[in-house]
Amino acid sequence: MSSLSSAARLANPLMQWFDLALKTHEMLLSSGSVIRMRTERMAKAGLTPSPADLAEFQLMGQEKLTAASESGMAMVKQWHSSQFSLANRAVQQWVQGTTAFLLLAGSVTPAQAVANGDAFVQSAAGSVNAASQLPGMAARIAREGLKPIHAAATSNARRLADLEA
């Protein structure tokens, strides 16, 4: 899929949630596979694990900490940029709406009232548009948080499958 069509697809909040669900599904399948392979390895190692087993067992904990840390940082970074963008747009909409309302209230002629009423309606539509971006922001935050965990789970599944083969 080209990056343009991918970017256009992810502009739609519903598609963002769908993409997140697919990535979560893939991550869960990979995690199940990794858990199975590592549990079998632990069971085979028993009370006398080999140095390779010990290295793999240590890697498990380190990978989880790394992925959780990267996930948290990615979500905070995305939340911060989204929050700043949304706050900036909310202030702009508030100023535009207040200005449009005051102009409408101060209209002297019917023509001014119609023109100022139209500006007020346009401002309200802009506010609704800004508010409609919240679901997409939430999906982007969740997607950014899932990326490191997904990457770790899928790469482990491939690596361990290669070792098992």
QUIWOGI-V275763 format. One record per pair of residues at least 4 apart in sequence whose ideal C-beta (glycine too) atoms are under 7 Angstrom apart, sorted by sequence separation. I is the first residue (numbers start at 1). J is the second residue. If there is no record, write none. Layout:
[[I;J] [I;J]]
//
This chain:
[[1;5] [2;6] [3;7] [4;8] [5;9] [6;10] [7;11] [12;16] [13;17] [14;18] [15;19] [16;20] [17;21] [18;22] [19;23] [20;24] [21;25] [22;26] [23;27] [24;28] [25;29] [26;30] [27;31] [28;32] [29;33] [30;34] [31;35] [32;36] [33;37] [34;38] [35;39] [36;40] [37;41] [38;42] [39;43] [40;44] [41;45] [45;49] [49;53] [51;55] [52;56] [53;57] [54;58] [55;59] [56;60] [58;62] [59;63] [60;64] [61;65] [62;66] [63;67] [64;68] [65;69] [66;70] [67;71] [68;72] [69;73] [70;74] [71;75] [72;76] [73;77] [74;78] [75;79] [76;80] [77;81] [78;82] [79;83] [80;84] [81;85] [82;86] [83;87] [84;88] [85;89] [86;90] [87;91] [88;92] [89;93] [90;94] [91;95] [92;96] [93;97] [94;98] [95;99] [96;100] [97;101] [98;102] [99;103] [100;104] [101;105] [102;106] [103;107] [108;112] [109;113] [110;114] [111;115] [112;116] [113;117] [114;118] [115;119] [116;120] [117;121] [118;122] [119;123] [120;124] [121;125] [122;126] [123;127] [124;128] [125;129] [126;130] [127;131] [128;132] [133;137] [134;138] [135;139] [136;140] [137;141] [138;142] [139;143] [140;144] [141;145] [142;146] [143;147] [146;150] [147;151] [148;152] [149;153] [150;154] [151;155] [152;156] [153;157] [154;158] [155;159] [156;160] [157;161] [158;162] [159;163] [160;164] [161;165] [1;6] [10;15] [45;50] [49;54] [107;112] [9;15] [10;16] [107;113] [45;53] [49;57] [10;19] [104;113] [107;116] [41;53] [104;116] [103;116] [104;117] [41;56] [100;116] [103;119] [104;120] [100;119] [101;120] [100;120] [38;60] [100;123] [97;123] [96;123] [97;124] [93;123] [96;126] [97;127] [93;126] [93;127] [93;130] [90;130] [89;130] [86;133] [86;137] [82;137] [82;140] [82;141] [78;140] [79;141] [78;141] [75;141] [78;144] [75;144] [74;144] [75;145] [74;145] [74;147] [71;145] [74;148] [71;148] [70;148] [71;149] [67;148] [67;149] [67;152] [63;152] [20;139] [27;146] [34;153] [16;136] [13;135] [17;139] [20;142] [24;146] [27;149] [31;153] [34;156] [13;136] [16;139] [20;143] [23;146] [27;150] [30;153] [34;157] [37;160] [16;140] [19;143] [26;150] [30;154] [33;157] [13;139] [20;146] [27;153] [34;160] [16;143] [23;150] [27;154] [30;157] [37;164] [26;154]]
//
